Amino acid sequence: MLRYQVRGENLEITQPIREYVENKVSKLEKYFADSLEANVYANAKVYKNNKKKIEITVPLKGVTLRAEETNEDLYAAVDLAVDKLERQMRKHKTKINRKGREKGFVNGNLLTSELEDVEEPSVNLGKVKQLKVEVMTREEAVFQMELLSHDFFAFLDDKTGEVSIVYKRRDTGYGVLEISK
């Protein structure tokens, strides 16, 4: 059974919006085993340019399904995000079945057998790089990232002494990933 938490930023979540999100996401329940209980977090936003964004997250044991879409129409964004979630579920189910066959059993606890196996693309790691991280402030790291025209930059945070990563966000501004053990 899926439990829903739908909220909005710069947008009032009306009953029709809530019902649409719940109805669309509930169609994914057929892919889950009957005994699965999960929370669904949906966050809708409206930007200044009037674009709408939906983020849907379904944390499960061992994997978190997450999709986000931006569109002029919130309902279209929900449709696209649910399509992404479905593709993620298919990929995850294929991975579970492959591991199960390798170990001599099939794990049916998470997903039902309604999903057909899809070919999972192999990951082609073309290059491995060594990074030498230097101590700097977050502002210096953003400056270095911009100088290099990169989308992210790893550094040793001068305040924590830990490895952190600054990155460009899709909307505006920057973000920081703090690595924890």
C-alpha positions as CSV (number, residue, x, y, z in Angstrom):
1,M,0.0,0.0,0.0
2,L,1.3,3.4,-0.9
3,R,0.9,6.4,1.4
4,Y,1.0,9.8,-0.3
5,Q,2.5,13.1,0.9
6,V,1.8,15.8,-1.7
7,R,3.0,19.3,-1.1
8,G,3.6,22.5,-3.1
9,E,6.0,25.3,-3.2
10,N,4.6,28.6,-4.6
11,L,1.6,26.5,-5.5
12,E,-1.5,25.5,-3.6
13,I,-2.2,21.8,-3.8
14,T,-5.8,21.6,-4.6
15,Q,-7.9,18.4,-4.3
16,P,-7.9,17.8,-8.1
17,I,-4.1,18.1,-8.2
18,R,-3.7,15.7,-5.2
19,E,-6.1,13.2,-6.7
20,Y,-4.3,13.3,-10.1
21,V,-0.9,12.7,-8.5
22,E,-2.3,9.9,-6.3
23,N,-4.2,8.3,-9.2
24,K,-1.2,8.3,-11.6
25,V,1.3,7.0,-9.1
26,S,-1.2,4.4,-7.7
27,K,-1.1,2.7,-11.2
28,L,2.4,1.7,-10.3
29,E,1.2,-0.4,-7.4
30,K,0.6,-3.3,-9.8
31,Y,4.4,-3.6,-10.1
32,F,4.9,-4.0,-6.3
33,A,4.4,-7.2,-4.3
34,D,1.1,-7.1,-2.3
35,S,2.8,-6.9,1.1
36,L,4.9,-3.8,0.2
37,E,4.2,-0.6,2.2
38,A,5.9,2.5,1.0
39,N,5.6,6.3,1.2
40,V,5.4,8.5,-1.9
41,Y,6.6,12.0,-1.6
42,A,5.5,14.4,-4.3
43,N,6.6,18.0,-4.4
44,A,5.2,20.5,-6.9
45,K,6.8,23.8,-7.6
46,V,6.0,26.8,-9.8
47,Y,8.9,29.0,-11.1
48,K,8.8,32.7,-12.0
49,N,8.7,31.8,-15.7
50,N,5.4,29.9,-14.9
51,K,7.0,26.5,-15.5
52,K,5.8,23.7,-13.2
53,K,8.0,21.1,-11.7
54,I,7.1,17.8,-10.0
55,E,9.5,15.7,-8.0
56,I,8.2,12.2,-7.0
57,T,10.3,10.1,-4.6
58,V,9.5,6.5,-3.5
59,P,12.1,5.3,-0.9
60,L,12.2,1.5,-0.7
61,K,14.5,-0.9,1.0
62,G,17.7,-1.1,-0.9
63,V,16.7,1.5,-3.6
64,T,15.1,4.9,-3.9
65,L,13.0,5.6,-7.0
66,R,13.0,9.3,-7.9
67,A,11.8,11.3,-10.9
68,E,11.4,14.9,-11.6
69,E,10.0,16.7,-14.6
70,T,9.4,20.3,-15.6
71,N,6.6,21.4,-18.0
72,E,4.3,24.3,-18.7
73,D,1.4,22.0,-17.6
74,L,1.7,20.4,-14.1
75,Y,-0.5,17.4,-15.2
76,A,1.8,16.7,-18.1
77,A,4.9,16.9,-15.8
78,V,3.2,14.3,-13.5
79,D,2.6,12.0,-16.5
80,L,6.2,12.2,-17.6
81,A,7.6,11.7,-14.1
82,V,5.4,8.6,-13.6
83,D,6.7,7.2,-16.9
84,K,10.3,7.7,-15.6
85,L,9.4,5.9,-12.4
86,E,8.0,3.0,-14.3
87,R,11.2,2.7,-16.4
88,Q,13.3,2.8,-13.2
89,M,11.1,0.0,-11.7
90,R,11.6,-2.2,-14.8
91,K,15.4,-1.7,-14.7
92,H,15.5,-2.5,-11.0
93,K,13.3,-5.6,-11.4
94,T,15.7,-6.8,-14.2
95,K,18.6,-6.3,-11.9
96,I,16.9,-8.3,-9.0
97,N,16.0,-11.1,-11.4
98,R,19.5,-11.3,-12.8
99,K,21.1,-11.5,-9.3
100,G,18.5,-14.0,-8.3
101,R,19.2,-16.3,-11.2
102,E,23.0,-16.0,-10.5
103,K,22.3,-17.1,-6.9
104,G,19.8,-19.8,-7.8
105,F,16.6,-18.0,-6.6
106,V,14.3,-15.2,-7.6
107,N,13.5,-12.5,-5.1
108,G,9.8,-11.8,-5.3
109,N,9.5,-9.6,-2.2
110,L,9.8,-6.3,-3.9
111,L,8.3,-6.4,-7.4
112,T,5.7,-8.7,-8.9
113,S,6.3,-10.8,-12.0
114,E,4.1,-8.5,-14.2
115,L,7.2,-6.7,-15.4
116,E,9.0,-8.3,-18.3
117,D,12.8,-8.4,-18.3
118,V,14.3,-5.6,-20.2
119,E,17.9,-5.5,-21.3
120,E,19.9,-3.3,-19.0
121,P,22.5,-1.2,-20.7
122,S,26.0,-1.9,-19.6
123,V,27.9,0.9,-18.0
124,N,30.9,2.0,-20.1
125,L,33.4,3.7,-17.9
126,G,35.7,5.1,-20.5
127,K,38.1,6.9,-18.2
128,V,39.2,6.9,-14.6
129,K,40.7,10.1,-13.3
130,Q,42.7,10.8,-10.1
131,L,41.7,14.0,-8.3
132,K,44.0,16.0,-6.1
133,V,41.7,17.9,-3.8
134,E,42.8,21.1,-2.2
135,V,41.6,22.9,0.9
136,M,39.4,25.9,0.0
137,T,36.2,27.7,0.9
138,R,33.0,26.8,-0.9
139,E,33.1,30.2,-2.7
140,E,36.7,29.4,-4.0
141,A,35.5,26.0,-5.2
142,V,32.6,27.6,-7.1
143,F,35.1,30.1,-8.6
144,Q,37.4,27.2,-9.7
145,M,34.5,25.3,-11.1
146,E,33.5,28.3,-13.2
147,L,37.1,28.9,-14.4
148,L,37.3,25.3,-15.6
149,S,33.8,25.5,-17.1
150,H,32.8,22.3,-15.3
151,D,29.4,21.4,-13.8
152,F,30.9,20.2,-10.5
153,F,34.1,20.5,-8.5
154,A,35.6,18.4,-5.7
155,F,37.5,20.1,-2.9
156,L,38.5,19.8,0.8
157,D,36.2,22.1,2.8
158,D,38.2,24.5,4.8
159,K,35.7,24.4,7.7
160,T,35.2,20.6,8.0
161,G,38.4,19.2,6.4
162,E,36.1,16.7,4.5
163,V,35.8,16.2,0.8
164,S,32.8,18.2,-0.6
165,I,31.5,18.8,-4.1
166,V,30.0,22.0,-5.4
167,Y,27.8,21.7,-8.5
168,K,25.6,23.8,-10.8
169,R,21.9,23.4,-10.2
170,R,19.4,23.2,-13.1
171,D,17.2,25.9,-11.8
172,T,19.6,28.6,-10.6
173,G,22.6,28.8,-8.4
174,Y,24.8,26.1,-6.9
175,G,24.6,23.2,-4.5
176,V,27.1,21.5,-2.2
177,L,27.4,17.7,-1.6
178,E,28.9,16.9,1.8
179,I,30.3,13.5,1.9
180,S,29.6,11.4,5.0
181,K,30.6,8.0,6.1
